[in-house]
Amino acid sequence: MSRDWQDDRNRWSYYLNHETTFADGFSLRSDIRRVSDRWYFKDFSSFNYYLGHYSPSGEDRFSRVPFLGDESLGSLDSTIRLTKDWSLYNLTALARYTDDFSSPDNNGTLQKYPEATLTGFRQPLFGSPFQLEFTAGYDHFFRQEGQKGHLWEISPTLFLPLKLGSYARVTPQAGFRGNVWERSDSVTDTGDKYGDREVFTLGTTLSTEMHRVFDVKGAEIEKIWHGIRPEITYTYIPDASQDHAPDFLDRIPGQHSLTYGITNTLLARMRAKDGKIRYREMMRFKLSQTYDILEARRDVTGTGNDNRPFRDVDLELDLAPLSYLSLSARNKFDVNSGSWRQNNYDLTLSDDRGDSASAGYRYTRDTLEEINLYLKAVLTSSLSATYLLRRNQLDRKTVESAYGLQYRKQCWNVELNVSDREDDRAVMVVFSLYGMGK
């Protein structure tokens, strides 16, 4: 998209993170995120407030931000949420506005305001062995160009947990999702201005769990709990009539599948020096795969192709054997081609002084391969150094390399940051007075 700017532009960003608790379980939360134009994060990707305060874990949300504000950010959402919680129910009213950076303007971007959703958490049904959970809601979708209108939905699901002896549990479930819509636009197309859709779901989950506690009696770790949980889930969703539904109604494809997996978990019980007990998940390792029954039954006569009912093997690993070491992996293996479809790794090392090192590797077959490296060294009690590297291995290019020094005193600090990108070099000196700003 061409900017075609004929005069000077004021560039700005605005971020508001606010929460007010009126009473126990009754609160209002605002997350307002706006920028002056679609190129803000591209032009200021080497240094901005959002990069410097990004936290992927979502912790410290009033001093950190949950999104990575660099040139890869495709859209930005602003929300205002009013929630009321009860022990078994939740009522939420929501307004959401989206800035789409991949479009020349926001006229065709679908906005959602207001939205009201009542959720009933899973609970016994009138004292019977059955359990019920449900959601019911209303959405108003708006945009200046394209389909818009009203959508109502109700989605109850019924469960029947059963024990098979002392070693296994089976949970059949049956669900229904009903939608009614009314379009308020004047767009001429083949879609219906009014209509409804009904989708039924059936499924069963069979699981068991074996565990054992090992008495370690170490200096820090007292005991380790090891659990193994095999699980198999059957899902059936028949095809629903939704060809003439508006585009703001999410399509639900037909499904007939069997998903099986196994999860290994190691949980450590530790006693601190003050005698308090705490727990740390040392390892969680899960393997799972889906067998597509619809694909297995698909007629391929005369096509020259084979049925491929086995989908990717999903691998999830979270490893934290020590308090200062963690490894996360999210991988997908394509059993039909015998190669990895995705590999994602994150390794983090840290210590009590504040030194840290993190390395990330992202790979998506034929699409993406990148390495991200971040190092922080505490040189003295007042001086620290940082290094950042982002490299595109697919094109064999260094996307960004950055160096930084920070000198801290009791009530002020000064930072020197130097960053190099393919088409930009930035040198920045930041002086901060604590309590007054930068």
KAKA-V793730 format. One record per helix or strand of 2 or more residues. SS is the DSSP state (alpha for helix, beta for strand). FROM is the first residue (numbers start at 1). LEN is the number of residues. Records with the same first field share a line. If there is no record, write none. Layout:
# KAKA-V793730
SS->FROM-LEN + FROM-LEN
This chain:
# KAKA-V793730
beta->13-11 + 26-10 + 75-11 + 89-12 + 111-14 + 131-12 + 149-16 + 168-16 + 194-15 + 210-6 + 221-17 + 255-17 + 277-16 + 313-10 + 325-10 + 339-12 + 356-9 + 368-11 + 383-10 + 397-12 + 412-10 + 424-10
alpha->40-4 + 49-4 + 293-5
